Every structure is written in structure tokens, then in C-alpha cells.
Amino acid sequence: MRFFISFCVTLLLVFSVAVLEAKQCELQISTANSVLRAGKKQTVCLKVGVKGFEWKSEKERVPVNIALVIDRSGSMQGKKIEQAKEAAIQTVRQLRSKDIVSIVVFDSKVEVLIPATKISDREFVEQKIRSIQPGSSTALYKGTEKGIEEVRKFLEKGFVNRVILLSDGLANIGPSSPEELANLGKKCGSEGISVTTLGLGNGYNEDLMVKLAAASDGNHKFIESADEIADIFQKEFNTALSVVAQEVSCVVTIPEGIRPVRALNGNVDIKGQEIKFGWNQIYSHHERFVMLEVEVPAEESGLTKELAKVTFRYINMETKNIDQLSGRLEIKFSNSETQVKESVNKSVTEDYVELLANLDNKRAMQLRDSGDIKGSQTVFKDNVIFLEQNSEILGGSERLKRSAFMNNIQSQEVDSPNWPAARKKMIEFQNSNSTQQRY
């Protein structure tokens, strides 16, 4: 049975976020309430994350080591391949002398059109891109693997190491399961290489593309029309240019007596009282976080208790130094219902509610995939009620109202003729909510 977040059973606590010195990321540790109701055991959600700082100017950006991997299979013929070529050319025109680029194309075979190199002859590179012609089948795995190999040639700290993959079709030559592509993404992600996947049209496998991107800490975007290719390509490249931190790692230590339960998002390692997670990069002004659930025992009114200690370490891309951010979070207990209500952090509660809804959104998708359309619609509609109810509890949250509106649309789309496109949008939506990989 679904439950609603109430001010009596509070699941998060507020911590006054300290804004650190300029040119460091900002440590964020918080819950939905700074005061919990005394005398009862309860589940508390702990939000732990960082926010990227701002570059002084675009001229000071970090150099990139980027591979553009472009599907040239037969289904890409016509406007698709022409728009893809133009997008690649626009990207090349933005590169600087320190940047490294490689271009890989694939159909049934893989060809390295431009080996990893610094740009010395832009006209030659553009001519090579314009020469791309559509072929036959789709060796997506091998194409991606070759792009990773090209990035690996100049792999070093201080660069943004990125593969951007554009494809419109199913992987039908070589490894083709989501698990196999996820393993490839996990392997390159452990080396500091992220893969961004851009799926074009209704013919590609969104599960495969999302898992490849997520496992490497990259982005995924659904491109519905060929007319959008250049714009989305540009946005993704600009995102890569804004990396301010790399090799981000976090250790959360929970005191004895408080039990770590689960993470609602992210890939975390929970061992005893210690929780570890991390990301390949943080972008300028980009907030990334993990939402944890912990079980707190009943305590007496008036008591203050430590909930967590947090330490982040990352490479500062401006100073090239390893920065460390540390903080701790305490919670208070009270018998006063007024104190509990007044301690609510609206923004953190919205994050938590949306992540809970996102978990059920995924469950609804699984039901639809199994053929249970009515069951899927029921879960979506329950989500609508859940989101609307919590919007009211928070005094009219527009953010939760928008999420409820989206879930209402999705409940209708599960039984529509346009289900393939709708599913891709849902997968993209779920992934961005889980990872905060948003433009």
C-alpha cells in the first residue's frame, strides 16, 4: 500500500549547507527535517551530494579527449546521416589546439575515420566527415569499443575523456545485450572514460543505450527527429566542456545504532556502517547526489544525535589538486508537532518524493513490458495520487504537480499506438531522475 510523506513520519532532515571557498565544489548533506518526532523508530532519508563550481570563463575550460562514434548503417541514410555529419563538423570546429579528437564510423564493419589526434588540418577532417556514406548492418558494440580505444590512446588526468555515440538501430552484429554493453561501459568508466549515448528515432534499443551510458557515468538522450541531432549533439559537447571535477569519491559513515537500509538512486556499496559511491565527473553548477534510507531508533525528546559523517574527494580541474570536503549531520528529536513541521526542507522532500515515484515508474514500465497494460496504468495512476498528495502537504509544490502531470500522460501512453517512442521518453526520464544527468 502506498504511503504519503507526513510531517509526523518524516523521512529527511535539513542540514545547513556550507558554501566553501570559491573554486571548490559545494558539499551538500541534508534530510527533509531537522527535527524528528521523539519516541518512535523511523526511516530517515539522507541526501548526500556535491555541486560543481563555476568556471571564470569558457576560455579556461578543460581540454577534451573525445571520440565521435557515428552509426552509418543503412537505416541512417538520407537526412539522418547528413544531420549527423553536420553535427560532427560543428563539434570539430569548436575544438582547440590542446583538444584531441577521433572519429569512428560503423555499419557491419568499423572504420577509424580520424585516429585520435590534435586538430592541425580542420579542412581535411571536415572532408573526411562529409565523405561518410551509409552502409549495411549495425556493429554497435565494436564501434563503441573502437571509440574507447581511440580515447584510451591519450588517456590522462586533466582531460575530459568522452565517447559520444550516435545510433538509430539495433545492435545486430557482435555483442548486443544490455548486459554486455553495460559491462563495456563499466570497464571504460573505471578508467575515467564516459560514454554518452544518443538514440535516434524509434528503432534503437533504449535499454541497451541507457545501460551503456549509466555504467560509464555518461548521459543518454532520445533524439526523436533528425532535425534535433545538431542541437542535442551541441548540448552534449558543451556539457563535456564544463567538467570542473573528476574522480569523485564519497564515504558516508553511519554511527552504530543507526542502520543503513538502501540507496534510492546511484550505484553504492554498503558494508556495515560505511557507504561508498562516486562519479567520473561533476559539471559546472551541476548538482549530483545519492539519496540514502537509514533506520533511526526511537529517542527521547530534546536529544541531539549524529546521523552521518561524510567525506568527498575529487580532482579539481582548475587547480589540478585533490580537494577534500568533509561534514557531519545531526538530528534533533522533539515531542512538538509544530517543531517537526517547521523543520521541513521543501526541496529535499521533493527530491525524495520524486525518487520514490521514479522507482514505481520503473515498476510500471516492467508491467507494460510483460503485457500487463492495466497493471501498468494502475501504478502510474497511483503515482499521480502520491505526487499530488505530497504536493499539497508541501503547500502546493509546482515541481511535484509537474511530475504528477507527467505520470498521468504516461498512464495513457502505455496503451497508445505510439508506445515505442513513449517508452524511450520514459526511459530517458527515469534515467535522468536517477542520475541527475540533465542538460
LINGILIN-V343510 format. One record per run of one state. SS is the DSSP state (helix for helix, strand for strand, loop for the rest). FROM is the first residue (numbers start at 1). TO is the last residue. If there is no record, write none. Layout:
SS_FROM_TO + SS_FROM_TO
//
This chain:
loop_1_11 + strand_12_12 + loop_13_25 + strand_26_30 + loop_31_32 + strand_33_33 + loop_34_34 + strand_35_37 + loop_38_41 + strand_42_51 + loop_52_57 + helix_58_60 + loop_61_63 + strand_64_71 + loop_72_73 + helix_74_76 + loop_77_78 + helix_79_93 + loop_94_99 + strand_100_106 + loop_107_109 + strand_110_118 + loop_119_121 + helix_122_130 + loop_131_139 + helix_140_152 + loop_153_159 + strand_160_167 + loop_168_177 + helix_178_190 + loop_191_193 + strand_194_200 + loop_201_205 + helix_206_215 + loop_216_219 + strand_220_223 + loop_224_225 + helix_226_241 + loop_242_242 + strand_243_253 + loop_254_258 + strand_259_263 + loop_264_268 + strand_269_271 + loop_272_273 + strand_274_283 + loop_284_286 + strand_287_296 + loop_297_303 + strand_304_316 + loop_317_321 + strand_322_334 + loop_335_336 + helix_337_342 + loop_343_343 + strand_344_344 + loop_345_345 + helix_346_369 + loop_370_372 + helix_373_393 + loop_394_397 + helix_398_413 + loop_414_418 + helix_419_435 + loop_436_439
//
